[in-house]
């Protein structure tokens, strides 16, 4: 598991929750007093909003106090509030379930970085539930503004001719340098478990359940025996979840239980579980669980080794294409099976990804390969401690180069579409800022771009 440094994590939390904490007073930096900087229709921009955006923009970097830069940041906030104001006038839909899901996804992501909910709560100084209550209004505003932006840009389409025109308008000496890129995929095979190993894991959980029913602490036994590294140290407590956020077997069991009841032993692709339902809030669940995975035997390793060797041999011989191999044999829960096992760029979603951003273990394999080659099957360990066999396929290796339409069409297309969408937003802003009451209440960032917003 890749861990963020404490500095970056704390910085994220400050920027993510800064608005709510800033309103309380004591947490504000002493260099300013929170107050209203602008009024946009029914919405206001507080000084704390601006300071939070400054922190978010810095992302751990030291920024020079550029007056122009902060004027542009102030204008960005004005546009966001203008969109939010109009989104509420238009009654754009943002459901409570969507808000809760967004909050949970963010918290779950950062909980994975530090290892447990307890560690995350230690960093933020409050319980997760307290923070959820504080940030809920801010998340609602963000999603409302996002809905308005989507409404403006969803009709935008980009044609190949427009992509060509966009590219032709970029001066040759301004074309960006594209770093080394690869197209790389993985075929991940989980080791099978013997019937004996499965029966033993189930019996372990049956014993633990009996001990809990006889009065022993679920919390204590979860810490001692659970094999889920994400919840083990937090008494088996999972992040709050709803439908569609857990594997099917786990979700179905959660919604069957009554509060404070213990489930029977049940199986998912991760192993065997018992679950305790802490609380159900409508379609949201708070629960603890204990996970026991069967232990692989030498025979399990032998069977998996023979299977991956046979897959590797037919791949190398050309008798089986890569995508068919992945869809036929890869684990359902890992390896991006639906996309033939290809790793994708998190920022763009494209199959081409920068070599330097690959996971370290994949990078070490790829740097020894040639395009079109398959790596020999090797055992690798997953973050949760499970052993799997893996075959890596290197489809292409693209050396650093200046961006061009042949090698980088998808990226250039995305940039051209982004520009067209921005033009649509600019037209919308020009229309609605003339219809909306706007008052700038600070002269600190009264630049030329801000003066254009005065419409009292």
Secondary structure by P-SEA (a helix, b strand, c coil): cccccaaaaaaaaaaaaaaaaaaaccccccccccccccccccccccaaaaaaaaaaaaccccccccaaaaaaaaaaaaaaaaaaaaaaaacccccaaaaaaaaaaaaaaaaaaaccaaaaaaaacccaaaaaaaaaaaaaaaaaaaaaaaaacccccccaaaaaaaaaacccccbbbbcbbbbbbbbbbbbbbcaaaaaaaaaaaaaaaaaaaacccaaaaaaccccccccccccccccccccccccaaaaaaaaacccccccccccccccccccccccccccbbbbcbbbbbbbbcaaaaaaaaaaaaaaaaaaaaccccaaaaaaacccccccccccccccccccccccccccccccaaaaaaaaaccccccccbbbbbccccccbbbbbbbccccccccccccccaaaaaaaaaaaaaaaaaaaaaaaaaaabbbbbcccccccaaaaaaccc
